[in-house]
Amino acid sequence: MDKPLYHKNTSLFFSFLLLFVSILSFGQSTPLTYDDFKIAVTSNNYTLKISEIDIEVANADVIQSNALFLPNITLSTTGITTTNPMMAFGAKLNQEILTQNDFNPTILNDPARIDHFTTKIEVQQPLVNIDGLYKRKAAKATVQAYQLQASRTKEQLELQTYKAYMQLQLAYKTIEVFEKSLKTAQENTLLATNSYKQGLLQKSDVLAVEVRLGAVKNSLLLAKSNIHHISENISLLMGKVSNTVYLPIDKLTPIENNDLYTSSFQENRSDIQALKKTNEAYLHSYKANKMSYLPRLNAFGSYELHDGNFLGTNAKGYLVGAQLSWNVFNGNKRLGKIKKSKAALDKSLLQYEHYKAQSKVALKQSIRNLKDAENQLHLTKLAMKQAEEALRIRLNRYKQGLEKTTDLLFSETQYAQKQLEYYQTIFNFNYSQATIHFLSK
């Protein structure tokens, strides 16, 4: 049983309303060139900013390691008041106010209250600290690793930027295909309706054409919705959250670079060098823990001011010395650190070799993907032209009543699919080249 006419009209009304709103939203699209997009990502991307902060954190560790060479200087003022016999005698002695009378046993045993202020400058200077030297080297290697990794992060973002922009180009090409299909479907619907009125077609043929028209409309709406998703991802790459819908200025066309077929793995890649520096940092940490068995030599000194008044300078004195310390045994804590750092070094070396192997395999696969994409590009282009010609012939025959409606709809669908396959292949072809460039850079 057919649905009432007002149900069909309502459905058509809402379909056209959604389509109209979608068209209005795309009329407000913001033009975006690839160069502008790349500059915005480089300037504002969150991942890049985080990598820069990681470098600052690692640099802070290097600054802390300067304590290995620089003195530790402390300035302090201490005030006491006491009647303790020993403290009182020492305070008078430090203030240089001790007299013969103070040796009276009665005064020594029961002294009067005395106030004492000590102003002191203390200096501690490391002289020999072998494990500290290796810790400093480890910190410097870590900084270099973060710097190299930040460089690789930037290169990776360039690849993501290129991919996102091509996704936007592909999405608009998809809309273009469905808009053409929509126009063709509308014309065929009108043609089928007129033929039905003339008794040349059955009702089922008209319904099939209307179903095709509805499917194209739905595909077009989904394609336009996809533009919003891609635009949000583009905004996020540029370091912002925005409802802006972007329109790519640059067109999606095949870009050929035959030199990429001979690309080879390069060990001077920034991420490979970053892993090398990470290994170096682990090696220095391991050596630092081994060198912790050695003694340390530090110098120290102090200059003191003593007085009965705050910040007084009545008496002065200094102390200079050196300390050789050797922690002979600390309950195997040091041995545990050595074993742990050795295991961390071994793990880092294995990860380095594994990552190199993965990178080599990924490059070989990308080169094969590029060859496949190039072959597919020629095939899909030819298939698209054949589908277009087949649709043209079948449509002419359909107008003359020589073709079935199902055959016409099949040709329409085939042509749309072949167009989408062709543009998708262009995307795959260009992205494979960008991936090879990234992996061999």
JOJO-V407891 format. One record per helix or strand of 3 or more residues. SS is the DSSP state (hx for helix, st for strand). FROM is the first residue (numbers start at 1). TO is the last residue. If there is no record, write none. Layout:
# JOJO-V407891
SS & FROM & TO
SS & FROM & TO
This chain:
# JOJO-V407891
hx & 5 & 27
st & 30 & 32
hx & 34 & 44
hx & 46 & 68
st & 72 & 82
hx & 85 & 95
hx & 100 & 103
hx & 105 & 109
st & 114 & 128
hx & 130 & 197
hx & 203 & 237
st & 246 & 248
hx & 258 & 262
hx & 270 & 291
st & 296 & 307
st & 315 & 325
hx & 333 & 399
hx & 405 & 439
